[in-house]
């Protein structure tokens, strides 16, 4: 039995030392018995650094992560019977360095890191994109003058209740909040969540119940634990995802909860490891570090109902398949060198 998913990559350099040289979007097949993966198809496009599947998994959406003067776009694709992609249409993104894309209620939410804004794109029957209908510009800064000189929206996540939307802004040290009313977003500034100054919130995940949130802070490697009380989240405590001996510049990259709700995983690029936590009530217990033996772990995803963790190593051109054991530990099963500059992984499509 095999499953299929998609990987996005960088195809060009954004700066002298950041970017990649991949081919575009890779269609990947995984053997669910042994974890082997192979490339089925590729679709050539510029810097598809984040991907999102529609709820019915008939359509795939991809952004082009480039600066505003290079005219970033979002593209809609039909997933063909052989899992290759057929371009439906594209729309312009009014922003710079779009970095994350989410699908909900037949809409796409796109967070733009460079310009610090959030865009909503409606979709039509047949998966086609309409021009953006809403554009929310974040405003603010924080204490890291190099990285937090202005807003840097980094992700958008829909809460398990299907209505609240959370947008970590690295530049503001704030989780911006919105309410989804059908196909319309409404700002809920009174529910915005400040986190530790200088942390640089990058991504957020929630438990299934939706009363606990976990924020990975890129600039410190800390995880901010948020707790819901009276329909509002507040900062509870901070837990480091780095070992005591670590003395480099933190660069946290990704965070995921296992579907069983018992384990939390956090990636750190300068450590090149995945930190594994056991979830205990409102707290996190450090369990272990899974070192990748590669370079620059950017993103990972837990697929196939929690059996596999797929890790993307941007600068060593590797994709690692880990089997997730019942105790949360990771066992490497396969390492592919066929996917270049990989930076994001979708869920399985079948």
VOGU-3710 file (C-alpha; in Angstrom, 3 decimals, decimal comma):
1> xxxxxxxxxx> 0,000/0,000/0,000  1,384/3,395/-0,963  0,376/7,002/-0,351  1,072/10,204/-2,267  1,970/13,679/-1,031  3,631/16,832/-2,351  6,850/18,657/-1,500  7,614/22,283/-2,340  11,109/23,704/-2,668  13,159/26,776/-3,419
11> xxxxxxxxxx> 14,224/26,970/-7,062  16,290/30,145/-6,859  18,250/32,140/-4,315  16,488/34,973/-2,512  19,733/36,316/-1,054  23,370/35,331/-1,428  23,028/32,675/1,284  19,307/31,789/1,324  17,196/29,951/-1,239  17,732/26,829/-3,303
21> xxxxxxxxxx> 18,029/25,094/-6,631  15,127/22,629/-6,763  12,770/21,931/-9,658  9,444/23,140/-8,234  6,660/20,934/-6,844  7,476/17,263/-6,418  4,812/14,539/-6,391  6,076/11,892/-3,958  4,944/8,303/-3,437  5,703/6,569/-0,144
31> xxxxxxxxxx> 5,674/2,816/0,432  3,750/2,479/3,683  5,393/-0,851/4,481  9,036/0,255/4,521  8,988/4,055/4,167  10,765/4,197/0,806  9,844/7,241/-1,283  10,168/8,046/-4,969  9,442/11,024/-7,193  6,466/10,466/-9,507
41> xxxxxxxxxx> 6,261/13,899/-11,152  7,596/17,430/-10,957  5,953/20,716/-11,880  8,326/23,550/-12,661  7,553/26,888/-10,996  9,452/29,522/-9,035  9,964/29,015/-5,289  6,828/27,061/-4,320  7,911/27,371/-0,684  4,519/26,481/0,767
51> xxxxxxxxxx> 1,658/24,327/-0,474  -1,920/23,670/0,622  -4,449/21,024/-0,388  -8,162/21,756/-0,635  -10,339/19,988/1,919  -11,483/17,437/-0,671  -7,879/17,029/-1,874  -8,872/17,612/-5,489  -6,831/20,820/-5,754  -3,399/22,006/-4,712
61> xxxxxxxxxx> -2,398/25,630/-4,169  1,141/26,989/-4,227  2,709/30,402/-3,716  5,835/31,860/-5,271  8,041/33,181/-2,493  9,768/36,171/-4,082  10,150/39,858/-3,304  7,318/42,227/-4,220  9,146/43,693/-7,218  9,304/40,167/-8,703
71> xxxxxxxxxx> 5,493/39,941/-8,664  4,684/36,994/-6,378  1,706/34,841/-7,349  -0,512/32,100/-6,002  -1,334/29,233/-8,346  -4,223/26,762/-8,394  -3,747/23,199/-9,661  -6,059/20,279/-10,409  -4,745/16,990/-9,028  -4,871/14,560/-11,945
81> xxxxxxxxxx> -5,679/10,838/-11,729  -1,961/10,004/-11,767  -1,327/12,702/-9,082  0,422/15,024/-11,514  -0,664/18,663/-11,503  -2,545/20,697/-14,091  -2,429/24,482/-13,723  -5,910/26,016/-13,462  -5,096/29,698/-12,969  -3,074/32,143/-10,909
91> xxxxxxxxxx> -3,552/35,446/-9,102  -1,180/38,215/-8,045  -0,157/38,443/-4,394  -0,122/41,996/-3,038  2,846/41,605/-0,722  6,476/40,599/-0,395  7,925/37,159/0,360  4,679/35,214/0,815  5,675/32,305/3,042  2,607/30,342/4,184
101> xxxxxxxxxx> -0,709/29,260/2,706  -3,820/27,747/4,358  -7,095/26,492/2,870  -10,435/26,757/4,705  -14,083/27,417/3,725  -13,151/27,545/0,023  -10,693/30,357/0,778  -6,930/30,681/0,868  -5,107/32,651/3,539  -1,606/33,798/2,578
111> xxxxxxxxxx> 0,858/35,259/5,078  3,526/37,561/3,640  6,732/37,698/5,653  8,398/40,590/3,879  5,456/43,006/3,903  3,789/41,760/7,097  0,268/41,305/5,752  -2,392/38,610/5,457  -4,441/38,090/2,291  -7,688/36,185/1,711
121> xxxxxxxxxx> -8,326/34,678/-1,740  -11,761/33,162/-2,481  -11,877/30,066/-4,679  -14,521/29,116/-7,249  -16,161/25,860/-8,282  -13,521/23,866/-10,076  -10,751/25,117/-7,791  -9,951/28,365/-9,631  -8,724/31,366/-7,654  -10,448/34,732/-7,556
131> xxxxxxxxxx> -8,416/37,901/-6,914  -7,819/38,585/-3,245  -10,850/39,929/-1,409  -9,206/41,101/1,832  -5,785/42,449/2,793  -4,883/42,955/6,451  -1,709/44,957/7,098  -0,027/44,256/10,430  1,688/47,135/12,240  4,363/46,978/14,920
141> xxxxxxxxxx> 7,907/45,929/15,782  9,885/44,506/18,695  13,289/44,449/20,366  15,451/42,575/17,850  16,400/45,506/15,627  17,773/43,284/12,854  14,854/40,867/12,549  11,956/42,708/14,170  12,148/46,160/12,577  8,568/45,748/11,346
151> xxxxxxxxxx> 5,773/43,184/11,005  6,562/39,754/9,537  3,454/37,573/9,263  4,708/33,999/9,137  1,754/31,609/9,137  -2,035/31,388/9,360  -3,741/28,575/11,245  -7,419/27,814/11,661  -8,342/26,802/15,213  -10,000/23,385/15,735
161> xxxxxxxxxx> -13,315/25,227/16,182  -13,120/26,095/12,470  -13,725/29,795/13,062  -10,799/31,466/14,830  -7,681/32,194/12,736  -4,253/32,767/14,312  -1,341/34,496/12,567  2,064/34,449/14,295  3,917/37,666/13,488  7,654/37,281/14,019
171> xxxxxxxxxx> 8,313/41,010/13,853  5,714/41,993/16,448  6,122/39,183/19,007  2,360/38,797/18,744  -0,119/36,190/17,576  -2,656/38,206/15,583  -6,223/36,897/15,722  -9,157/36,872/13,315  -12,627/35,350/13,127  -13,790/33,496/10,030
181> xxxxxxxxxx> -17,402/34,255/9,130  -18,190/32,168/6,055  -15,739/33,433/3,452  -14,914/36,654/5,316  -12,217/37,387/7,887  -12,876/39,776/10,753  -10,074/41,223/12,867  -10,351/40,502/16,601  -7,575/42,703/17,974  -8,869/42,338/21,533
191> xxxxxxxxxx> -7,893/38,649/21,344  -4,331/39,232/20,036  -1,763/37,269/22,058  1,560/38,842/23,023  4,445/36,420/23,598  7,971/36,880/24,998  9,834/39,891/23,611  12,519/38,937/21,117  11,161/35,429/20,599  9,921/35,901/17,059
201> xxxxxxxxxx> 6,818/33,654/16,818  6,943/31,625/13,626  4,385/28,793/13,709  1,582/27,673/16,024  -0,232/24,358/16,549  -3,197/23,422/18,739  -4,238/20,280/20,531  -7,405/18,546/19,293  -9,552/20,001/22,072  -8,328/23,456/21,087
211> xxxxxxxxxx> -7,640/24,716/24,602  -3,830/24,628/24,351  -1,611/26,222/21,720  2,117/25,814/21,166  4,148/28,530/19,423  7,664/27,932/18,097  9,737/31,109/18,386  12,314/31,308/15,606  14,761/33,724/17,251  15,112/31,924/20,617
221> xxxxxxxxxx> 14,068/28,338/19,955  11,572/28,632/22,823  8,089/27,161/22,723  5,389/29,424/24,141  2,524/27,474/25,691  -0,823/29,255/25,378  -3,919/28,334/27,387  -7,518/29,181/26,604  -9,646/30,773/29,293  -13,033/32,390/28,703
231> xxxxxxxxxx> -12,606/32,027/24,912  -9,287/33,896/24,956  -5,739/32,564/24,846  -3,043/33,888/27,162  0,635/33,088/27,556  1,157/30,346/30,167  4,874/29,549/30,127  7,931/29,095/27,909  9,954/25,907/27,334  13,249/25,747/25,445
241> xxxxxxxxxx> 13,598/23,335/22,551  17,405/23,562/22,576  19,956/21,551/24,591  21,893/23,197/27,420  25,201/23,067/25,512  23,836/24,896/22,441  25,740/28,152/21,864  24,924/29,089/18,253  22,245/31,479/17,007  18,836/29,792/17,344
251> xxxxxxxxxx> 16,790/29,365/14,178  13,669/27,360/14,961  11,685/26,297/11,919  8,661/24,048/12,448  6,345/22,534/15,053  3,851/19,663/14,869  1,669/17,641/17,229  1,303/13,910/16,693  -2,292/12,933/15,831  -2,519/10,942/19,062
261> xxxxxxxxxx> -2,022/14,193/20,984  0,745/12,790/23,181  3,889/14,152/21,532  5,110/17,516/20,232  7,948/17,924/17,709  9,996/21,086/17,079  12,650/21,693/14,409  15,759/23,851/14,781  17,893/24,682/11,738  21,177/25,576/13,446
271> xxxxxxxxxx> 20,907/22,532/15,717  19,750/20,403/12,765  17,595/18,306/15,003  13,984/17,621/15,866  13,234/18,062/19,558  10,707/15,559/20,915  8,448/16,440/23,843  5,950/14,386/25,805  2,781/16,394/26,460  1,772/16,328/30,133
281> xxxxxxxxxx> -1,400/18,307/30,785  -0,457/21,986/30,411  3,286/21,254/30,349  5,929/19,764/28,060  8,527/17,203/29,118  11,725/17,117/27,058  12,155/13,569/25,804  14,992/13,523/23,270  16,712/15,113/20,263  16,630/13,450/16,847
291> xxxxxxxxxx> 19,663/14,759/14,927  19,184/14,755/11,163  22,856/14,360/10,118  22,040/16,829/7,334  21,866/20,582/6,916  19,034/23,025/7,630  15,879/21,220/8,682  13,222/23,581/7,394  9,830/21,898/7,632  8,399/18,502/8,460
301> xxxxxxxxxx> 4,983/16,903/8,559  3,443/13,870/10,240  1,434/11,846/7,734  -0,490/8,591/7,307  -2,326/8,906/10,626  0,917/9,415/12,510  3,021/6,583/11,100  5,629/8,686/9,296  7,368/11,999/9,900  8,724/13,482/6,659
311> xxxxxxxxxx> 11,565/15,985/7,188  12,881/18,473/4,597  16,566/19,444/4,772  16,872/22,560/2,665  20,636/22,925/2,276  21,777/19,296/2,083  19,117/18,384/-0,509  17,693/15,524/1,522  14,268/14,288/2,560  14,197/11,911/5,510
321> xxxxxxxxxx> 11,425/9,465/6,318  11,190/8,680/10,036  8,928/6,015/11,456  7,167/7,334/14,554  7,253/4,746/17,335  4,516/4,324/19,916  6,721/6,115/22,475  7,116/9,144/20,176  10,711/8,385/19,212  11,808/8,627/15,565
331> xxxxxxxxxx> 13,547/5,865/13,619  15,054/6,763/10,255  13,723/4,449/7,549  14,719/6,173/4,328  16,810/9,104/3,126  16,214/10,499/-0,360  18,635/12,671/-2,321  16,251/13,122/-5,267  14,330/16,159/-3,941  16,407/19,331/-4,045
341> xxxxxxxxxx> 16,054/22,278/-1,612  12,871/20,864/-0,069  11,087/23,217/2,367  7,468/22,037/2,849  5,393/18,839/2,919  1,644/18,367/2,458  -0,536/15,704/4,010  -1,130/12,528/1,998  -3,731/12,823/-0,739  -4,981/9,215/-0,775
//
